[in-house]
Amino acid sequence: MSTLAGLLPVFAETVLPVFLVAVAGWVLAHAIDIDGRTLGRVLFYLTTPMLVFRSLYQMDVSAAAVRNTVIVAVAVMAGTAALGWIAAYDLGRKERAAITLTSGISNNGNMGLPLCLFAFGQPGLSLASVYYVVSSFMTNTFGSVIASAGTLPIQRAFAQIVRVPVLYAAILGIVFNHWQWSLPVGIFRAVDLLASAAVPLMLVLLGVQLRNVNRIEPMPGLWRSTVVRLLGAPLLAVAVCVALGVSGMERNVLVLQASMPTAVITSVIATEYDTAPKLVAMVILVTTLISMVTLSVILTVML
């Protein structure tokens, strides 16, 4: 009973606001014609890079914390992708690639950044941003290779990363922070305005992107990927944190980021390479809905 009493406030104050904004985007997308592609480009090229830059520019964390974040992010993504590949051993080539993608790629941007901000404030957002940059890099490179089932040249997959603005924003943020350079007040205020718009726009876009998946259908591999993503990932993150000696808020942020549902970008990749896109969309919907419960439980234990 006491656990339930602690769970409800965490859900209401931290998890529910995230989903309410996403639902608002979902409702709006059904009421009027929303160009999700354009909204996504605004986020991709403008507001999200500014959010990442601001977070790293203002962060007050050690180099060791950044290093641990990178290690955990890589280990969790690689480990869950491998678990997904193993779990889908009896499925077809495309379905196996789809389960590998949905197991390994988590929603560290649209959901991870807002939740870490609400739960742990600006310090948590800074570490969560580092995690997001690493996962974004791996998604845009190794994710494309997996989705193409080995037919895409590795050089082409890695070449795509040079077009990802958050990478440059992260580098600049770390450089400015390390050398303690200050932006002119006028420029910082412009950056701050754009960065502040990123989180609500991310959640609205999440709702817009989920509008095309309206009902849950049983599909081969659906629940296997769901278990790996929502259960295997946080357990793996905890194990890596223990091995690295990571504790406190740093550990909590890393475990929370690892616990996110499958990222919507996975559907974009699967559609691009025809990697069982319907199965991928179904996993995204199911993990997103179930994560309302799993994330609330994890946050209750942390907080």
C-alpha positions as CSV (number, residue, x, y, z in Angstrom):
1,M,0.0,0.0,0.0
2,S,2.9,2.4,0.9
3,T,4.5,1.6,-2.5
4,L,1.3,2.5,-4.3
5,A,1.0,5.7,-2.3
6,G,4.5,6.7,-3.4
7,L,3.9,5.6,-7.0
8,L,0.8,7.8,-7.6
9,P,2.5,11.2,-6.8
10,V,5.5,10.3,-8.9
11,F,3.2,9.4,-11.8
12,A,1.1,12.5,-11.4
13,E,3.9,15.0,-11.0
14,T,6.7,13.6,-13.3
15,V,5.3,11.0,-15.8
16,L,1.8,12.3,-16.5
17,P,2.8,15.8,-17.7
18,V,5.0,14.2,-20.4
19,F,2.2,12.0,-21.6
20,L,-0.4,14.8,-21.4
21,V,1.6,17.0,-23.8
22,A,2.1,14.0,-26.1
23,V,-1.7,13.3,-26.0
24,A,-2.3,16.9,-26.9
25,G,-0.2,16.5,-30.0
26,W,-2.0,13.3,-30.8
27,V,-5.4,15.0,-30.5
28,L,-4.3,18.0,-32.5
29,A,-2.9,15.8,-35.3
30,H,-6.3,14.1,-35.6
31,A,-8.2,17.4,-35.5
32,I,-6.2,19.3,-38.1
33,D,-3.5,18.5,-40.7
34,I,-0.1,18.7,-38.9
35,D,3.0,18.5,-40.9
36,G,5.1,16.2,-38.6
37,R,8.0,16.2,-41.1
38,T,8.4,20.0,-40.9
39,L,7.9,20.0,-37.1
40,G,10.5,17.3,-36.9
41,R,13.0,19.3,-39.0
42,V,12.5,22.4,-36.7
43,L,13.4,20.2,-33.8
44,F,16.2,18.3,-35.6
45,Y,18.0,21.3,-37.0
46,L,17.2,24.1,-34.5
47,T,15.6,23.7,-31.1
48,T,17.1,20.3,-30.0
49,P,20.7,21.4,-30.9
50,M,20.2,24.5,-28.9
51,L,18.9,22.5,-25.9
52,V,21.9,20.2,-26.1
53,F,24.3,23.1,-26.4
54,R,22.7,25.0,-23.5
55,S,22.7,21.9,-21.3
56,L,26.4,21.1,-21.9
57,Y,27.4,24.8,-21.8
58,Q,25.9,25.1,-18.3
59,M,26.6,21.7,-17.0
60,D,28.6,21.3,-13.8
61,V,29.6,17.7,-13.9
62,S,33.0,16.0,-14.0
63,A,34.8,14.5,-17.0
64,A,34.4,11.1,-15.2
65,A,30.6,11.5,-15.2
66,V,30.6,12.3,-18.9
67,R,32.8,9.3,-19.6
68,N,30.6,7.0,-17.5
69,T,27.5,8.3,-19.4
70,V,29.1,7.5,-22.7
71,I,30.1,4.0,-21.6
72,V,26.6,3.2,-20.2
73,A,24.8,4.5,-23.2
74,V,26.9,2.5,-25.6
75,A,26.8,-0.6,-23.5
76,V,23.0,-0.5,-23.0
77,M,22.3,0.2,-26.7
78,A,24.7,-2.5,-27.9
79,G,23.5,-5.0,-25.2
80,T,19.8,-4.6,-25.8
81,A,20.3,-4.8,-29.6
82,A,22.1,-8.0,-29.1
83,L,19.4,-9.4,-26.8
84,G,16.8,-8.4,-29.4
85,W,18.7,-10.2,-32.1
86,I,18.9,-13.3,-30.0
87,A,15.3,-13.2,-28.9
88,A,14.2,-13.0,-32.6
89,Y,16.2,-16.1,-33.6
90,D,13.2,-17.9,-35.2
91,L,11.9,-14.9,-37.2
92,G,12.5,-13.8,-40.7
93,R,15.4,-11.6,-41.7
94,K,13.5,-8.4,-41.8
95,E,11.5,-9.1,-38.6
96,R,14.7,-10.0,-36.8
97,A,16.3,-6.8,-37.9
98,A,13.2,-4.9,-36.7
99,I,13.3,-6.5,-33.3
100,T,17.0,-5.7,-33.0
101,L,16.2,-2.0,-33.8
102,T,13.2,-1.7,-31.4
103,S,15.1,-3.4,-28.6
104,G,18.2,-1.2,-28.9
105,I,17.0,2.3,-29.8
106,S,15.3,4.1,-27.0
107,N,13.4,7.4,-26.9
108,N,16.1,9.4,-25.1
109,G,15.1,12.7,-26.7
110,N,11.4,13.2,-26.8
111,M,10.8,11.4,-23.5
112,G,14.1,11.0,-21.8
113,L,15.2,14.7,-21.7
114,P,11.8,16.0,-20.3
115,L,11.6,13.2,-17.7
116,C,15.2,13.7,-16.5
117,L,14.6,17.5,-16.3
118,F,11.4,17.0,-14.3
119,A,12.9,14.4,-12.0
120,F,16.5,15.7,-11.5
121,G,16.5,19.3,-12.7
122,Q,19.2,21.0,-14.8
123,P,22.1,18.7,-13.6
124,G,20.1,15.7,-14.6
125,L,19.3,17.3,-18.0
126,S,23.0,17.8,-18.7
127,L,23.8,14.2,-18.2
128,A,20.7,13.1,-20.1
129,S,21.8,15.3,-23.0
130,V,25.2,13.5,-23.2
131,Y,23.3,10.2,-23.2
132,Y,21.0,11.5,-26.0
133,V,23.9,12.6,-28.1
134,V,25.6,9.2,-27.9
135,S,22.4,7.3,-28.6
136,S,21.6,9.7,-31.5
137,F,25.0,9.0,-33.0
138,M,24.6,5.2,-32.8
139,T,21.0,5.4,-34.1
140,N,22.1,7.3,-37.2
141,T,25.0,5.0,-38.0
142,F,24.7,1.5,-36.6
143,G,20.9,1.7,-36.7
144,S,20.9,2.3,-40.4
145,V,23.3,-0.7,-40.9
146,I,21.0,-3.0,-38.9
147,A,17.8,-1.8,-40.7
148,S,19.4,-2.4,-44.1
149,A,20.2,-6.0,-42.9
150,G,23.8,-5.5,-43.9
151,T,23.2,-4.2,-47.4
152,L,24.1,-0.5,-46.7
153,P,27.8,0.3,-47.0
154,I,29.2,1.2,-43.6
155,Q,30.9,4.3,-45.1
156,R,27.5,5.7,-46.1
157,A,26.0,5.0,-42.7
158,F,28.8,6.8,-40.9
159,A,28.7,9.6,-43.4
160,Q,25.2,10.4,-42.2
161,I,26.4,11.5,-38.8
162,V,28.0,14.7,-40.3
163,R,24.5,15.9,-41.0
164,V,23.3,15.5,-37.4
165,P,23.4,19.0,-35.8
166,V,23.3,17.8,-32.2
167,L,26.8,16.4,-32.6
168,Y,28.2,19.8,-33.4
169,A,26.1,21.4,-30.6
170,A,27.4,18.9,-28.2
171,I,31.0,19.5,-29.2
172,L,30.6,23.3,-28.9
173,G,28.8,23.0,-25.6
174,I,31.6,20.9,-24.1
175,V,34.3,23.2,-25.5
176,F,32.7,26.3,-24.2
177,N,32.1,24.7,-20.8
178,H,35.6,23.3,-20.5
179,W,37.3,26.6,-21.4
180,Q,34.8,28.6,-19.5
181,W,34.0,30.8,-22.4
182,S,30.9,33.0,-22.1
183,L,28.4,33.8,-24.8
184,P,27.3,37.4,-25.2
185,V,24.1,38.0,-23.3
186,G,22.0,38.7,-26.5
187,I,23.2,35.5,-28.2
188,F,22.7,33.4,-25.1
189,R,19.1,34.7,-24.7
190,A,18.4,33.6,-28.3
191,V,19.9,30.2,-27.6
192,D,17.9,30.0,-24.3
193,L,14.6,30.8,-26.0
194,L,15.1,28.1,-28.7
195,A,16.3,25.6,-26.1
196,S,13.2,26.2,-24.0
197,A,11.0,25.4,-26.9
198,A,12.6,22.0,-27.5
199,V,11.0,20.0,-24.7
200,P,7.3,20.8,-25.4
201,L,7.8,20.5,-29.2
202,M,9.4,17.1,-28.7
203,L,6.4,15.8,-26.8
204,V,3.9,17.3,-29.3
205,L,5.9,15.7,-32.1
206,L,5.7,12.3,-30.3
207,G,2.0,12.6,-30.2
208,V,1.8,13.6,-33.9
209,Q,4.0,10.7,-34.9
210,L,2.0,8.1,-32.9
211,R,-1.3,9.2,-34.6
212,N,-0.8,6.6,-37.4
213,V,-0.8,3.7,-34.9
214,N,-4.3,3.5,-33.5
215,R,-4.7,-0.1,-32.2
216,I,-2.6,-2.9,-30.9
217,E,-2.3,-6.1,-33.0
218,P,-0.5,-9.3,-31.9
219,M,2.6,-9.7,-34.1
220,P,5.6,-12.0,-33.9
221,G,8.3,-10.7,-31.7
222,L,6.2,-7.8,-30.3
223,W,6.3,-8.8,-26.7
224,R,9.9,-10.1,-26.9
225,S,11.1,-6.6,-27.9
226,T,8.9,-5.0,-25.3
227,V,10.5,-7.1,-22.5
228,V,14.0,-6.4,-23.7
229,R,13.4,-2.6,-24.0
230,L,11.5,-2.0,-20.8
231,L,13.0,-4.6,-18.5
232,G,16.3,-5.8,-19.9
233,A,17.6,-2.3,-20.6
234,P,17.3,-0.8,-17.1
235,L,18.7,-4.0,-15.6
236,L,21.7,-3.8,-17.9
237,A,22.2,-0.1,-17.1
238,V,22.2,-0.9,-13.4
239,A,24.7,-3.7,-13.9
240,V,27.1,-1.4,-15.9
241,C,26.7,1.3,-13.3
242,V,27.6,-1.1,-10.5
243,A,30.7,-2.3,-12.5
244,L,31.8,1.4,-13.0
245,G,31.0,2.4,-9.4
246,V,28.4,4.9,-10.5
247,S,25.9,5.9,-7.8
248,G,23.6,8.7,-6.7
249,M,21.9,11.1,-9.2
250,E,24.3,10.1,-12.0
251,R,23.3,6.5,-11.8
252,N,19.6,7.4,-11.6
253,V,19.8,9.5,-14.7
254,L,21.6,6.8,-16.7
255,V,19.1,4.1,-15.6
256,L,16.2,6.3,-16.3
257,Q,17.5,7.1,-19.8
258,A,18.1,3.4,-20.4
259,S,14.5,2.7,-19.4
260,M,12.8,4.7,-22.1
261,P,10.4,3.1,-24.6
262,T,11.4,2.5,-28.3
263,A,12.2,5.7,-30.1
264,V,9.8,7.0,-32.8
265,I,12.9,7.5,-35.1
266,T,13.0,3.7,-35.3
267,S,9.9,3.8,-37.4
268,V,11.5,6.3,-39.8
269,I,14.5,4.1,-40.2
270,A,12.4,0.9,-40.7
271,T,10.2,2.6,-43.3
272,E,13.3,3.9,-45.2
273,Y,14.8,0.4,-45.5
274,D,11.5,-1.6,-45.5
275,T,12.4,-3.4,-42.3
276,A,9.0,-4.7,-41.1
277,P,7.7,-1.1,-40.5
278,K,4.3,-2.2,-39.2
279,L,6.0,-4.4,-36.5
280,V,8.3,-1.5,-35.5
281,A,5.3,0.9,-35.2
282,M,3.5,-1.6,-33.0
283,V,6.5,-2.0,-30.7
284,I,6.8,1.8,-30.4
285,L,3.1,2.1,-29.4
286,V,3.1,-0.8,-26.9
287,T,6.4,0.2,-25.2
288,T,5.3,3.9,-25.0
289,L,2.0,3.0,-23.3
290,I,3.5,0.4,-20.9
291,S,6.3,2.8,-20.0
292,M,3.8,5.0,-18.2
293,V,3.8,2.3,-15.6
294,T,7.4,1.1,-15.8
295,L,8.9,4.6,-15.7
296,S,6.6,5.5,-12.7
297,V,7.9,2.4,-10.8
298,I,11.5,3.1,-11.6
299,L,11.2,6.8,-10.6
300,T,9.4,5.8,-7.3
301,V,12.3,3.6,-6.4
302,M,14.8,6.4,-7.3
303,L,13.0,9.2,-5.6
